Amino acid sequence: MQWWVRAAWALTLPGARLRRFGFVTTNSITQTFSRRVIEARLAGTPPIALVMAIADHPWTKATRDSAAVRIAMTVADAGSDDGQLIEVLQEAALDTDAPELLTATAKGRINADLTVGADVTSARPLRANTVMASPGVKLHGAGFIVTPADAVTLGLGSRPGLDQHIRSYRNGRDLMGNGRGAMVIDLFGLAEAEVRQRFPEVWQHLHATVKPERDANRRATYRDNWWIFGEPRRDLRPALSGLERYIVTVETAKHRVFQFLDASILPDNMLIAIASDDAFHVGVLSSHIHIRWSNGMGGTLEDRPRYTKSQIFDPFPFPNPTPDQRAAIADLAEELDATRKIVQAEHPDITLTGLYNLVEKLRAGAVLIAAEADTARRARASIILELHRRIDAAVAAAYGWPADLAAADIVARLVALNAARAAEEAAGTIRWLRPDYQAGRA
């Protein structure tokens, strides 16, 4: 990106000899930090324009031993011209000297995220969503994680008060794959002396397993406060206080799933926690409208979409439903969440990733082989798909939009609604998600 900026600067110098520049980069150029760099140059004075771009292209000639690299291409010119955005639709024979690529070309102003159409980079955070979402805790020490048996050895059940500080713990694999049943030692709010005196077994365990690692850390706060998580999420804790459950999604996952977690469970750093116990919010976030927004606003890790809280949740404009519409969405979301939990309780071999692989096959009309059909039956995959379809229709109705909008149209309408909500907030009208909590803190 440094070279990209230097080329853009040279392009706009008075009397510049440079007429045009182009780069081959990794496809991460479309992700959050890189797109900010491009956006600043496209909106600069004088501006530049992307006259050709490909956001995602295979790196050929790929061999059996080579990495599966995906690239992007950008060509820029001075001014504010339209450009050609090329999309790879199909690809084959990538390991040969004659790779086969089927592409489509769209013309128009190319945005910083290498799209044509609504400029998602113009969306701004809304106050209505503030202090509601946060990544989970970041441990900075594997010794904090213990098994239930370890927890008993450390005093759980015999040391008074320790049940408040050894808690169930979940990460992305626990939720989308097979759960480990892990627990975590959470001593946030306690001084070292208090830990040593009240919970001596815990102090000794962390002194042996966490402190040596922390002693080598360059950050003084990590070294000095070695018995506390590196990132304990001070802002998240009061947001979850008083709730019996809250919403989570895995930051990087093949399928974008929102679900409730019990408030007794501590979320890992790779989960995005949303401080709401309202099933209406689960329904809206689970809808295809929010998923299209998520895919358009977020980046990817390899081929898995990432849910970046600041880019996706903070600027997302929730609908303004009638009471009946709100109740209908909440009822469907409750059924969706309960059905998935029942499936996993009855069939521990079925993971959420496996379930949604089947749901997407059913959605595409694919024919399932016998083993898949049996798993789909046990997983209630057709019921899950039907609930998603009903949620999609109910959320579209809450926005007052047709249920069959194309993805690009959904994103364009949400970008426009974001701008309208931002103008409302500037004038003093804020549609808080949790007014009882947010209004006093934001």
C-alpha positions in Angstrom: 0.0 0.0 0.0 3.0 2.3 0.5 3.9 1.9 -3.2 0.2 2.4 -4.2 0.1 5.7 -2.3 3.5 6.8 -3.7 2.2 6.1 -7.3 -1.0 8.0 -6.6 0.9 11.0 -5.2 3.2 11.0 -8.3 0.1 10.9 -10.6 -1.3 14.1 -9.2 1.9 16.2 -9.0 1.7 19.5 -11.1 3.2 18.7 -14.5 3.3 15.0 -13.7 5.0 12.8 -16.3 3.2 9.8 -14.9 0.1 9.1 -16.9 -1.3 6.0 -15.3 -0.2 3.2 -12.9 -1.2 -0.3 -12.2 -0.5 -2.9 -9.5 -0.9 -6.6 -8.9 -1.5 -7.1 -5.2 -3.0 -9.7 -3.0 -6.8 -9.6 -2.8 -6.6 -8.2 0.8 -6.4 -4.8 -0.9 -10.2 -4.7 -0.6 -10.1 -5.1 3.2 -10.6 -2.4 5.8 -7.2 -0.7 6.2 -6.2 -0.9 2.6 -9.5 0.4 1.3 -9.1 3.5 3.6 -5.8 4.2 1.8 -7.5 4.0 -1.6 -10.5 6.0 -0.5 -8.3 8.9 0.7 -6.7 9.1 -2.8 -10.0 8.7 -4.7 -11.5 11.6 -2.7 -8.3 13.7 -2.7 -7.6 17.1 -4.2 -6.9 16.5 -7.0 -8.7 13.2 -7.2 -7.6 10.0 -9.0 -9.9 7.3 -10.4 -9.7 3.6 -10.8 -10.1 2.9 -14.5 -9.8 -0.9 -14.3 -10.0 -3.2 -11.4 -10.3 -6.9 -10.6 -11.0 -7.6 -6.9 -10.4 -11.4 -6.8 -8.4 -13.3 -9.4 -6.5 -16.6 -9.3 -2.7 -16.5 -9.3 -1.7 -18.6 -12.3 0.1 -20.8 -13.1 -0.7 -22.6 -9.8 1.1 -25.9 -9.1 0.4 -28.7 -6.7 3.0 -27.4 -4.2 2.2 -23.6 -4.5 0.0 -21.6 -2.2 -3.6 -20.9 -3.2 -2.9 -17.2 -3.6 -5.7 -14.8 -4.7 -4.8 -11.5 -6.3 -6.3 -8.2 -7.2 -5.4 -5.7 -9.9 -5.9 -2.0 -9.9 -5.2 0.6 -12.6 -5.5 4.3 -11.8 -5.6 7.5 -13.7 -5.8 11.2 -12.7 -9.3 12.7 -12.6 -12.7 11.2 -11.8 -13.5 8.9 -14.8 -15.6 5.8 -14.7 -13.8 2.5 -15.0 -14.2 -1.2 -15.9 -14.7 -3.6 -13.0 -13.9 -7.2 -14.1 -15.4 -10.1 -12.1 -14.2 -13.7 -12.4 -17.3 -15.8 -12.6 -15.8 -19.2 -13.3 -12.2 -20.6 -13.4 -10.7 -23.9 -14.4 -7.4 -25.5 -15.4 -5.4 -23.1 -13.2 -2.5 -25.6 -13.1 -2.0 -25.5 -16.8 -0.5 -23.0 -19.3 -4.0 -22.3 -20.6 -6.2 -21.4 -17.6 -9.9 -20.9 -18.4 -11.5 -17.9 -16.9 -15.1 -16.7 -17.5 -15.4 -13.0 -16.6 -18.0 -10.2 -16.6 -17.4 -6.5 -16.9 -19.3 -3.7 -15.2 -18.8 0.0 -16.0 -19.1 2.9 -13.7 -17.3 4.6 -10.8 -15.2 2.1 -9.1 -15.2 2.4 -5.3 -12.3 2.0 -2.9 -13.5 -1.6 -2.1 -13.3 -2.4 -5.8 -17.0 -2.4 -6.4 -19.3 -0.5 -8.8 -22.5 1.0 -7.4 -23.2 2.1 -3.9 -20.1 3.3 -2.1 -20.1 1.3 1.1 -17.0 3.2 2.3 -19.2 6.3 2.7 -21.2 4.6 5.5 -20.5 6.0 9.0 -21.0 4.6 12.5 -24.4 5.3 14.0 -24.8 6.4 17.6 -27.8 4.1 17.8 -25.5 1.1 17.7 -22.7 2.5 20.0 -21.4 0.5 23.1 -23.4 -2.5 21.9 -20.8 -4.7 20.3 -17.3 -5.8 21.2 -14.9 -8.6 20.6 -14.6 -11.0 23.5 -11.7 -11.3 25.9 -8.1 -11.8 24.7 -6.3 -13.9 27.2 -2.6 -13.5 26.5 -1.8 -16.8 28.3 -3.0 -20.3 27.6 -2.8 -21.1 31.3 -6.1 -19.2 31.9 -8.0 -22.0 30.1 -8.7 -25.1 32.2 -10.8 -28.2 32.0 -13.7 -28.8 34.5 -11.6 -31.3 36.3 -8.7 -28.8 36.6 -11.2 -26.3 37.9 -12.1 -28.6 40.8 -8.5 -29.1 41.6 -8.0 -25.4 41.7 -10.8 -25.0 44.3 -14.0 -24.7 42.3 -16.7 -25.9 44.6 -14.6 -25.7 47.7 -13.2 -22.1 47.7 -16.0 -19.6 48.5 -16.5 -17.1 45.6 -14.4 -19.0 43.1 -17.5 -19.8 41.1 -17.6 -16.1 40.1 -14.1 -16.3 38.6 -13.9 -19.7 36.8 -16.4 -19.6 34.1 -17.5 -21.5 31.0 -15.6 -20.3 27.9 -16.4 -20.4 24.2 -14.4 -19.7 21.0 -15.3 -19.9 17.3 -14.6 -23.6 17.0 -16.7 -24.4 20.1 -19.7 -22.7 18.5 -19.3 -23.7 14.8 -17.6 -27.1 15.4 -17.3 -29.5 18.3 -17.3 -27.8 21.8 -14.5 -28.5 24.2 -16.4 -27.8 27.4 -13.5 -25.4 28.3 -13.5 -23.1 31.3 -11.5 -20.0 31.9 -10.0 -18.3 35.0 -11.3 -14.7 35.0 -9.8 -12.6 37.8 -10.8 -9.2 36.4 -11.3 -6.7 39.3 -9.2 -8.6 41.8 -5.8 -7.4 43.1 -2.9 -9.9 43.1 -2.8 -10.0 46.9 -6.5 -10.8 47.0 -6.1 -13.7 44.5 -3.1 -15.1 46.5 -5.0 -15.0 49.8 -8.5 -16.1 48.6 -7.5 -18.5 45.8 -4.0 -19.8 46.5 -4.3 -22.8 44.1 -5.3 -20.4 41.3 -2.5 -18.0 42.1 0.1 -20.8 42.0 -1.3 -22.2 38.7 -1.2 -18.8 36.9 2.2 -18.0 38.5 3.6 -21.1 36.9 1.7 -21.1 33.5 1.0 -17.5 32.7 3.5 -15.2 34.5 6.7 -16.6 32.6 5.1 -15.7 29.3 3.9 -12.3 30.5 7.4 -11.5 31.9 8.7 -11.6 28.4 6.0 -9.2 27.0 7.1 -5.7 26.0 3.9 -4.1 27.3 4.2 -3.1 30.9 0.5 -3.5 31.7 0.7 -7.1 30.5 3.8 -7.8 32.6 2.6 -6.0 35.7 -1.0 -7.4 35.7 -0.1 -11.0 34.7 -3.1 -12.6 36.6 -5.6 -10.7 34.5 -6.4 -11.1 30.8 -4.4 -9.0 28.3 -7.7 -7.5 27.0 -10.4 -8.0 29.7 -12.9 -5.9 27.8 -13.8 -3.3 30.4 -16.5 -1.8 28.2 -18.1 -5.1 27.3 -18.7 -6.2 30.9 -21.1 -3.5 32.0 -23.0 -3.9 28.7 -23.6 -7.6 29.5 -24.3 -7.0 33.2 -27.9 -7.8 34.1 -28.6 -9.8 30.9 -29.4 -13.5 31.1 -28.1 -14.0 27.5 -26.4 -12.1 24.7 -25.8 -12.5 21.0 -22.6 -13.7 19.4 -21.2 -14.4 16.0 -17.8 -15.9 15.0 -15.6 -13.1 13.6 -14.3 -15.3 10.7 -16.5 -18.1 9.5 -17.8 -19.8 6.4 -21.4 -19.2 7.4 -22.6 -16.0 9.2 -24.6 -17.3 12.2 -26.0 -15.3 15.1 -27.0 -17.1 18.2 -27.7 -16.5 21.9 -25.1 -17.5 24.6 -25.9 -17.7 28.3 -24.6 -14.8 30.2 -22.5 -17.1 32.4 -20.3 -17.9 29.4 -17.3 -15.7 28.6 -16.7 -15.1 24.9 -13.3 -15.4 23.2 -11.6 -12.6 21.3 -12.6 -14.2 18.0 -16.3 -13.9 18.8 -18.2 -10.6 18.4 -20.5 -10.2 21.4 -23.6 -8.0 21.0 -25.1 -6.9 24.3 -28.7 -7.6 23.6 -31.1 -10.3 24.9 -33.8 -9.3 22.3 -34.6 -11.9 19.8 -35.7 -9.2 17.4 -32.0 -8.2 17.0 -31.1 -11.9 16.3 -33.7 -12.0 13.6 -32.6 -8.8 11.8 -28.9 -9.8 12.1 -29.7 -13.3 10.7 -31.6 -12.0 7.8 -30.3 -12.0 4.2 -30.5 -8.2 4.3 -27.9 -8.0 7.1 -25.8 -10.8 5.6 -25.6 -9.0 2.2 -24.5 -5.9 4.1 -22.0 -7.9 6.0 -20.5 -9.4 2.9 -20.3 -6.0 1.2 -18.8 -4.2 4.1 -16.5 -6.8 5.6 -13.3 -8.4 4.4 -12.3 -12.0 4.1 -9.6 -14.4 5.6 -8.8 -16.8 2.7 -12.3 -17.6 1.5 -14.1 -17.0 4.8 -16.0 -13.7 5.4 -14.9 -11.6 8.4 -17.3 -9.7 10.6 -15.5 -6.5 11.5 -17.6 -4.8 14.2 -16.6 -1.3 13.3 -17.2 -1.7 9.6 -20.4 -3.9 9.7 -22.3 -3.6 13.0 -21.6 0.0 13.9 -23.0 1.6 10.7 -25.8 -0.9 10.1 -29.2 0.8 10.1 -31.8 -1.5 11.8 -35.4 -1.3 10.5 -38.0 0.7 12.4 -40.8 -1.9 12.6 -44.3 -1.8 13.9 -45.0 -3.7 17.2 -46.5 -6.6 15.2 -43.6 -6.8 12.8 -41.1 -6.7 15.7 -42.9 -9.5 17.5 -43.1 -11.7 14.4 -39.4 -11.3 13.8 -38.6 -12.1 17.4 -40.8 -15.2 17.5 -39.1 -16.6 14.3 -35.6 -15.9 15.7 -36.5 -17.6 19.0 -37.6 -20.6 17.1 -34.5 -20.6 15.0 -32.1 -20.3 18.0 -34.0 -23.0 19.9 -34.2 -25.4 17.0 -30.4 -25.3 16.4 -29.7 -25.8 20.1 -32.1 -28.8 20.2 -30.4 -30.4 17.2 -26.9 -30.0 18.7 -28.1 -31.4 22.1 -29.8 -34.4 20.5 -27.0 -35.1 17.9 -23.5 -34.1 19.1 -22.0 -35.2 15.8 -23.8 -32.3 14.0 -21.9 -29.0 14.0 -23.3 -25.7 13.0 -20.9 -25.6 10.1 -22.1 -29.0 8.9 -25.8 -28.0 9.4 -25.4 -24.8 7.3 -23.5 -26.7 4.6 -26.6 -28.7 4.2 -28.9 -25.7 4.5 -27.0 -24.0 1.6 -27.3 -27.2 -0.5 -31.0 -27.3 0.1 -31.2 -23.6 -0.7 -29.4 -24.2 -4.0 -31.7 -27.1 -4.9 -28.9 -29.6 -4.8 -29.6 -33.3 -4.6 -28.3 -34.8 -1.4 -26.6 -38.2 -1.3 -28.0 -40.7 1.2 -25.6 -39.8 4.1 -26.3 -36.1 3.6 -30.1 -36.7 3.5 -29.9 -38.6 6.8 -27.9 -35.9 8.5 -30.2 -33.2 7.0 -33.2 -35.0 8.5 -31.6 -35.3 11.9 -30.4 -31.7 11.8 -33.9 -30.4 10.8 -32.1 -28.6 7.9 -35.3 -28.0 6.0 -36.9 -26.4 9.0 -33.8 -24.2 9.5 -34.0 -23.1 5.9 -37.7 -22.4 6.2 -37.2 -20.3 9.3 -34.5 -18.3 7.5 -36.8 -17.7 4.6 -39.6 -16.5 6.8 -37.1 -14.2 8.7 -35.9 -12.8 5.4 -39.4 -11.9 4.4 -40.4 -10.5 7.8 -37.3 -8.3 8.0 -37.8 -7.0 4.4 -41.3 -6.1 5.3 -40.1 -4.2 8.4 -37.9 -2.1 6.1 -40.8 -1.7 3.7 -38.8 -3.3 0.9 -39.5 -6.1 -1.6 -38.4 -9.5 -0.4 -36.5 -10.3 -3.6 -34.1 -7.4 -3.9 -30.7 -8.2 -5.5 -27.7 -8.0 -3.2 -26.4 -4.8 -4.9 -29.8 -3.1 -4.4 -29.9 -4.1 -0.7 -26.5 -2.7 -0.1 -27.4 0.5 -2.0 -30.5 1.0 0.1 -28.7 0.4 3.4 -26.0 2.9 2.4 -28.7 5.5 1.7 -30.5 4.6 4.9 -27.3 4.9 6.9 -26.9 8.5 5.5 -30.5 9.3 6.4 -30.0 8.0 10.0 -26.8 9.9 10.4 -28.6 13.1 9.4 -31.4 12.2 11.9 -28.8 11.7 14.7 -27.1 15.0 13.9 -30.5 16.6 14.3 -31.0 14.9 17.7 -33.1 11.8 16.9 -31.3 8.6 17.9 -33.0 5.2 17.5 -31.2 3.4 20.3 -31.1 -0.4 20.2 -31.1 -0.5 24.1 -32.2 3.0 25.2 -32.2 2.0 28.9 -28.5 1.2 28.7 -27.1 3.2 25.8 -28.6 6.6 26.4 -26.8 7.1 29.7 -23.4 5.9 28.4 -23.1 7.1 24.8 
